[in-house]
Amino acid sequence: MNDVEKRAVLNQRLLNAARGSEDIEELLTDPDCRDPDDEDYLFDINCRDILGNTPLHLVVSNGSVDNVNLILDVPLCDVDIQNNKGDTPLHLAVQIRDPEVRKAIVTLLVKEAEAYES
């Protein structure tokens, strides 16, 4: 498998994990997901599904505070990226019904956005 194919497979694994079909923490610690020379991730943290959702959109929609934290810890994660409907992860977060989960995720996203801007 060449590098382009490997990246495509890893991007799909990441999207599937964000949907809940695989453990995100396991994926992020899997040595096959990192370049052995520089330890950078081999996947694109801002990869998109057919609806334009990134892994961050998906974990926010699932309401998983832990997974949002894990995704935000990956370098170059874009918190302001829009899906095909124009929604950012923050737009999706404010729609979460559970007030405690909504507050926790919104707080994480705003904190990350503020850190990026400074």
Secondary structure, DSSP 8 states (H G I E B T S, - for coil): --HHHHHHHHHHHHHHHHHTSS-HHHHHH-GGGB-TTT--BSS-TT---TTS--HHHHHHHHT-HHHHHHHHTSTT--TT---TTS--HHHHHTT-SSHHHHHHHHHHHHHHHHHHH-
